[in-house]
Amino acid sequence: MSQLFGFQINRKEGQRGQSPVPPSADEPIAVAAGGYYGTYVDTDNQARNEFEMIRRYRDMAIHPEVDSAVDEVVNEFIVSDAHDTPVEINLDNLDVGMGVKRKIRNEFEYIKRLLNFDNRAHEIVRTWYIDGRLFYHKVIDLDNPKKGITELRYIDPMKIKKVRQKIDNKPKDSLARAAIKGTALEYEYGTFVDYYLYNPKGFYKGGVLGPVGDMSLSQGVKMATDSITFCPSGLQDLNKRMTLGFLHKAIKSLNQLRMIEDSLVIYRLSRAPERRIFYIDVGNLPKVKAEQYLRDVMSRYRNKLVYDAQTGEMRDDKKHMSMLEDFWLPRREGGRGTEITTLPGGQNLGELKDVEYFKKKLFNSLNLPPSRLTDDNKGFNLGKTTEVLRDELKFTKFIGRLRKRFAEMFQDMLKTQLILKGVIAPEDWDDMKEHIQYDFLFDNHFNELKEIEMMNQRMMTVTQMDPFVGKYFSTEYIRKNILGQTTKDMREIDKQMRQDIDTGLAIDPVEVNVLDNMQQQNAALAPEIADMQADASAEREADAADAALERDIKRAKSAPSKPSGDK
């Protein structure tokens, strides 16, 4: 195999197994006819179909309804914030040292700076969503690969194609070939090489991307697979082995909507005006003279002055008759004579049910809740989430799948950067990649409302079950099955609650229960206590009266008596 442009990451050679099944790939692969450089690659038909699909997707994105739907998806996908980045790397589940984690985070930030992702995230995701694929060339310094990726260049998907070239390793000896005939070794796919074929002028012969006579599919630059980052949509037509875009399902719906709207405009223009029918009495005139008489009457009464916007003049177009004008019909002698009647215009011209049906069908094919783009529901409902639960929940899961698929682009770039920088070895990446996650910034009010409402429902259930704790249910059962707390969550929450009690931010539930019991007992004994307090008060008043009476008696007895001789 000739030397490929770009770079390849050397991997340790392991024991290669044998299988009659060809290796699978995320994208359709053209199979080369031969095993050496310069052989013809028979992918013209397949590639042309793919390129036509991409062109159709891009034409569809210009349509107003599709453009609004794509913007809605991309705006939900990428949340632009003045202070936060649209995506961050999450290494909480990665079992490596803090130094390695810090290097991984730094390299990821470096990749985002190469992509200018914080500023161009919306544009990049929109291109990927419309085309259904994304290609980047990872440029490195071949003299010093340890510098890592120096530049990331976007590649138009209409100018690149993946090719699989099988190395012929079948035995030349006739006896050996006869020995393996009918066995799995006859279809062994172990020896092959994959590469990308890049043509700056495009592959589509026939004038779409260039004039006739451009480079064919067998011509171009062979680029190593490790030097190319490929991020597919994940949708495939297994019958044709083609990677489809997210707009593929909307092709038929969009064409139907376009035809319905065009036919509606034509019908309304032709049927909206009221036209008149002139029945002209021509008597017994011959046919030729009758027609001449009819034309004379038409020219006498017709008035068709039009305004020429280019010259600014008024001109007469009597010689032209359109379908929106009146009808002139001759009537022979014996009829009702000259008569003028009115032909009514079209009825029910305001019916738009068919247009609304196909518009809703288009939005459904684009995985977008119709409630987001309809004219009668412009505002986002921040009330009960149950009103839009099903559509919004489905849309949220769709956005989550898109983010998982798009994150593969960061995975491939980060893998190349870490291996070139010597942070990890190629064989270590397979163990680490499953624990590296990418957190996108969320701005979905529906999720917040859903969580709040679910928590309210749980707390209402707990409140209703609280009187039966210790009788039918345990506290642990309620926390696990109703509140959904795991064992780890319960340990952490218990620890936090003890801290709050020790610091005085919360009251010990045991003390709260004691106080509640005392309050209940006091409430039950309140009447008796009130009677006892009243009796005690009456006794005290009686004692006070008796004491006052005794004092008066004593005071009277101690008073001196008057002498009998005094006068």
ChimeraX attribute file (.defattr): number of C-alpha atoms within 10 A of each C-alpha:
attribute: neighborCount
match mode: 1-to-1
recipient: residues
	/A:1	11
	/A:2	9
	/A:3	10
	/A:4	14
	/A:5	14
	/A:6	18
	/A:7	19
	/A:8	13
	/A:9	13
	/A:10	8
	/A:11	9
	/A:12	8
	/A:13	6
	/A:14	6
	/A:15	6
	/A:16	8
	/A:17	8
	/A:18	13
	/A:19	14
	/A:20	13
	/A:21	11
	/A:22	11
	/A:23	9
	/A:24	8
	/A:25	7
	/A:26	14
	/A:27	20
	/A:28	21
	/A:29	21
	/A:30	20
	/A:31	16
	/A:32	20
	/A:33	14
	/A:34	14
	/A:35	16
	/A:36	14
	/A:37	13
	/A:38	11
	/A:39	12
	/A:40	15
	/A:41	19
	/A:42	15
	/A:43	20
	/A:44	15
	/A:45	9
	/A:46	15
	/A:47	22
	/A:48	15
	/A:49	14
	/A:50	18
	/A:51	20
	/A:52	14
	/A:53	20
	/A:54	22
	/A:55	15
	/A:56	16
	/A:57	22
	/A:58	15
	/A:59	12
	/A:60	20
	/A:61	19
	/A:62	11
	/A:63	12
	/A:64	10
	/A:65	17
	/A:66	19
	/A:67	14
	/A:68	15
	/A:69	21
	/A:70	21
	/A:71	15
	/A:72	15
	/A:73	22
	/A:74	21
	/A:75	15
	/A:76	17
	/A:77	25
	/A:78	23
	/A:79	19
	/A:80	19
	/A:81	11
	/A:82	8
	/A:83	6
	/A:84	11
	/A:85	17
	/A:86	20
	/A:87	21
	/A:88	16
	/A:89	15
	/A:90	14
	/A:91	18
	/A:92	11
	/A:93	11
	/A:94	15
	/A:95	11
	/A:96	11
	/A:97	8
	/A:98	10
	/A:99	8
	/A:100	13
	/A:101	17
	/A:102	12
	/A:103	14
	/A:104	21
	/A:105	16
	/A:106	12
	/A:107	21
	/A:108	21
	/A:109	17
	/A:110	16
	/A:111	20
	/A:112	19
	/A:113	12
	/A:114	14
	/A:115	18
	/A:116	12
	/A:117	18
	/A:118	17
	/A:119	14
	/A:120	11
	/A:121	21
	/A:122	18
	/A:123	13
	/A:124	16
	/A:125	20
	/A:126	20
	/A:127	15
	/A:128	18
	/A:129	22
	/A:130	24
	/A:131	27
	/A:132	23
	/A:133	23
	/A:134	22
	/A:135	19
	/A:136	20
	/A:137	20
	/A:138	21
	/A:139	17
	/A:140	20
	/A:141	14
	/A:142	11
	/A:143	7
	/A:144	9
	/A:145	17
	/A:146	15
	/A:147	14
	/A:148	20
	/A:149	24
	/A:150	14
	/A:151	15
	/A:152	18
	/A:153	14
	/A:154	15
	/A:155	17
	/A:156	15
	/A:157	19
	/A:158	22
	/A:159	18
	/A:160	22
	/A:161	22
	/A:162	20
	/A:163	21
	/A:164	18
	/A:165	21
	/A:166	19
	/A:167	16
	/A:168	12
	/A:169	11
	/A:170	13
	/A:171	12
	/A:172	8
	/A:173	9
	/A:174	8
	/A:175	10
	/A:176	11
	/A:177	14
	/A:178	11
	/A:179	12
	/A:180	14
	/A:181	12
	/A:182	10
	/A:183	10
	/A:184	13
	/A:185	16
	/A:186	16
	/A:187	16
	/A:188	16
	/A:189	19
	/A:190	18
	/A:191	12
	/A:192	15
	/A:193	14
	/A:194	19
	/A:195	21
	/A:196	23
	/A:197	21
	/A:198	22
	/A:199	20
	/A:200	14
	/A:201	16
	/A:202	23
	/A:203	28
	/A:204	24
	/A:205	18
	/A:206	11
	/A:207	11
	/A:208	13
	/A:209	16
	/A:210	14
	/A:211	12
	/A:212	11
	/A:213	9
	/A:214	17
	/A:215	17
	/A:216	17
	/A:217	22
	/A:218	18
	/A:219	16
	/A:220	20
	/A:221	15
	/A:222	22
	/A:223	22
	/A:224	20
	/A:225	22
	/A:226	19
	/A:227	22
	/A:228	23
	/A:229	23
	/A:230	20
	/A:231	22
	/A:232	23
	/A:233	21
	/A:234	17
	/A:235	16
	/A:236	16
	/A:237	10
	/A:238	9
	/A:239	6
	/A:240	10
	/A:241	14
	/A:242	19
	/A:243	20
	/A:244	22
	/A:245	21
	/A:246	20
	/A:247	24
	/A:248	20
	/A:249	15
	/A:250	20
	/A:251	15
	/A:252	13
	/A:253	19
	/A:254	22
	/A:255	14
	/A:256	17
	/A:257	21
	/A:258	16
	/A:259	12
	/A:260	14
	/A:261	16
	/A:262	11
	/A:263	12
	/A:264	17
	/A:265	12
	/A:266	11
	/A:267	13
	/A:268	16
	/A:269	13
	/A:270	16
	/A:271	18
	/A:272	15
	/A:273	14
	/A:274	14
	/A:275	17
	/A:276	15
	/A:277	15
	/A:278	18
	/A:279	20
	/A:280	21
	/A:281	21
	/A:282	20
	/A:283	14
	/A:284	12
	/A:285	13
	/A:286	10
	/A:287	11
	/A:288	9
	/A:289	12
	/A:290	19
	/A:291	15
	/A:292	12
	/A:293	17
	/A:294	19
	/A:295	12
	/A:296	12
	/A:297	13
	/A:298	17
	/A:299	13
	/A:300	9
	/A:301	8
	/A:302	12
	/A:303	11
	/A:304	14
	/A:305	11
	/A:306	12
	/A:307	11
	/A:308	10
	/A:309	8
	/A:310	6
	/A:311	7
	/A:312	8
	/A:313	9
	/A:314	11
	/A:315	11
	/A:316	11
	/A:317	11
	/A:318	13
	/A:319	7
	/A:320	7
	/A:321	11
	/A:322	7
	/A:323	10
	/A:324	13
	/A:325	15
	/A:326	17
	/A:327	17
	/A:328	16
	/A:329	15
	/A:330	18
	/A:331	19
	/A:332	16
	/A:333	12
	/A:334	9
	/A:335	11
	/A:336	11
	/A:337	15
	/A:338	14
	/A:339	13
	/A:340	13
	/A:341	11
	/A:342	12
	/A:343	14
	/A:344	12
	/A:345	14
	/A:346	14
	/A:347	10
	/A:348	8
	/A:349	12
	/A:350	7
	/A:351	10
	/A:352	11
	/A:353	9
	/A:354	13
	/A:355	17
	/A:356	13
	/A:357	11
	/A:358	19
	/A:359	21
	/A:360	20
	/A:361	18
	/A:362	25
	/A:363	23
	/A:364	15
	/A:365	19
	/A:366	21
	/A:367	20
	/A:368	22
	/A:369	21
	/A:370	17
	/A:371	17
	/A:372	17
	/A:373	18
	/A:374	13
	/A:375	8
	/A:376	8
	/A:377	11
	/A:378	10
	/A:379	10
	/A:380	11
	/A:381	12
	/A:382	10
	/A:383	10
	/A:384	12
	/A:385	19
	/A:386	11
	/A:387	11
	/A:388	15
	/A:389	14
	/A:390	12
	/A:391	15
	/A:392	20
	/A:393	15
	/A:394	14
	/A:395	17
	/A:396	19
	/A:397	11
	/A:398	15
	/A:399	18
	/A:400	14
	/A:401	13
	/A:402	18
	/A:403	18
	/A:404	14
	/A:405	14
	/A:406	20
	/A:407	17
	/A:408	16
	/A:409	18
	/A:410	17
	/A:411	18
	/A:412	16
	/A:413	24
	/A:414	21
	/A:415	23
	/A:416	23
	/A:417	26
	/A:418	21
	/A:419	19
	/A:420	20
	/A:421	17
	/A:422	14
	/A:423	15
	/A:424	17
	/A:425	15
	/A:426	17
	/A:427	11
	/A:428	10
	/A:429	14
	/A:430	11
	/A:431	10
	/A:432	16
	/A:433	14
	/A:434	10
	/A:435	13
	/A:436	15
	/A:437	17
	/A:438	16
	/A:439	13
	/A:440	18
	/A:441	17
	/A:442	14
	/A:443	15
	/A:444	13
	/A:445	12
	/A:446	20
	/A:447	16
	/A:448	12
	/A:449	16
	/A:450	16
	/A:451	12
	/A:452	13
	/A:453	15
	/A:454	13
	/A:455	13
	/A:456	12
	/A:457	14
	/A:458	16
	/A:459	14
	/A:460	12
	/A:461	14
	/A:462	17
	/A:463	11
	/A:464	10
	/A:465	15
	/A:466	15
	/A:467	11
	/A:468	11
	/A:469	14
	/A:470	9
	/A:471	8
	/A:472	8
	/A:473	13
	/A:474	13
	/A:475	11
	/A:476	14
	/A:477	13
	/A:478	18
	/A:479	16
	/A:480	14
	/A:481	10
	/A:482	15
	/A:483	17
	/A:484	13
	/A:485	16
	/A:486	12
	/A:487	12
	/A:488	8
	/A:489	13
	/A:490	15
	/A:491	12
	/A:492	11
	/A:493	13
	/A:494	11
	/A:495	11
	/A:496	12
	/A:497	16
	/A:498	15
	/A:499	13
	/A:500	14
	/A:501	13
	/A:502	12
	/A:503	10
	/A:504	10
	/A:505	11
	/A:506	12
	/A:507	14
	/A:508	14
	/A:509	10
	/A:510	9
	/A:511	10
	/A:512	11
	/A:513	11
	/A:514	11
	/A:515	12
	/A:516	12
	/A:517	12
	/A:518	12
	/A:519	12
	/A:520	12
	/A:521	11
	/A:522	13
	/A:523	11
	/A:524	11
	/A:525	11
	/A:526	12
	/A:527	11
	/A:528	11
	/A:529	13
	/A:530	11
	/A:531	11
	/A:532	12
	/A:533	12
	/A:534	12
	/A:535	12
	/A:536	12
	/A:537	12
	/A:538	12
	/A:539	12
	/A:540	12
	/A:541	12
	/A:542	12
	/A:543	12
	/A:544	11
	/A:545	12
	/A:546	12
	/A:547	12
	/A:548	12
	/A:549	12
	/A:550	11
	/A:551	12
	/A:552	12
	/A:553	11
	/A:554	11
	/A:555	10
	/A:556	10
	/A:557	10
	/A:558	9
	/A:559	8
	/A:560	7
	/A:561	7
	/A:562	7
	/A:563	7
	/A:564	6
	/A:565	5
	/A:566	5
	/A:567	4
